[in-house]
Amino acid sequence: MNIIKYLKELLKDKTNNYSLREFVIAICVILIVSSWFAQLLFKVQTPEYMFYSIVSLIAAGCFGYSIEKPKSNE
């Protein structure tokens, strides 16, 4: 599968439309991974409150996605 097509599919919601929530969660995951690499490779310390706030945003997005009901087309 083409990587660009795969990344586009990650940004879609249950109704197969692009969603801002998935985009924000993807940005937060990129922030966490990049801060982890910065700590490992460059010894740059990330403040704990920033790390916990970004992780809580991801958790809130995942929780909201799990309780969301798919829209029915009537």
C-alpha positions in Angstrom: 0.0 0.0 0.0 1.3 3.4 -0.9 2.4 5.3 2.3 0.6 8.6 1.3 -2.7 6.7 0.7 -2.2 5.0 4.1 -1.7 8.3 5.9 -4.7 9.8 4.2 -6.8 6.8 5.4 -5.6 7.5 9.0 -7.1 10.9 8.9 -10.6 9.7 8.1 -13.4 9.0 10.7 -16.0 6.3 10.9 -18.1 7.9 8.1 -15.1 7.9 5.8 -14.8 11.7 5.9 -11.7 13.7 6.9 -11.9 14.7 10.6 -10.1 17.4 12.5 -9.9 15.2 15.6 -7.8 12.6 13.8 -5.6 15.3 12.4 -5.0 16.8 15.9 -4.3 13.4 17.4 -1.8 12.7 14.6 0.0 16.0 15.3 0.1 15.2 19.1 1.5 11.7 18.4 4.2 13.3 16.2 5.0 15.7 19.0 5.4 12.9 21.5 7.6 10.9 19.3 9.8 13.9 18.3 10.2 14.9 22.0 11.2 11.3 22.8 13.8 11.3 20.1 15.1 14.7 21.3 15.5 13.4 24.8 17.3 10.3 23.6 19.6 11.8 20.9 20.1 15.4 21.9 19.6 15.3 25.7 16.8 17.9 25.5 14.5 17.7 28.4 10.7 18.1 27.8 8.8 19.5 30.7 6.5 16.9 32.3 3.4 19.1 32.2 3.8 19.4 28.4 4.2 15.7 28.0 1.2 14.9 30.2 -1.0 17.5 28.5 -0.3 16.1 25.0 -0.9 12.6 26.2 -4.2 13.6 27.8 -5.2 15.2 24.5 -4.6 11.9 22.7 -6.5 10.0 25.4 -9.4 12.4 25.1 -9.5 12.0 21.3 -9.4 8.2 21.5 -12.1 8.2 24.2 -14.3 10.5 22.1 -13.8 8.2 19.1 -14.8 5.1 21.1 -18.1 6.5 22.3 -19.0 8.2 19.0 -21.9 6.6 17.1 -21.7 6.3 13.3 -24.2 8.5 11.6 -26.9 6.7 9.8 -28.0 7.9 6.4 -31.8 7.9 6.3 
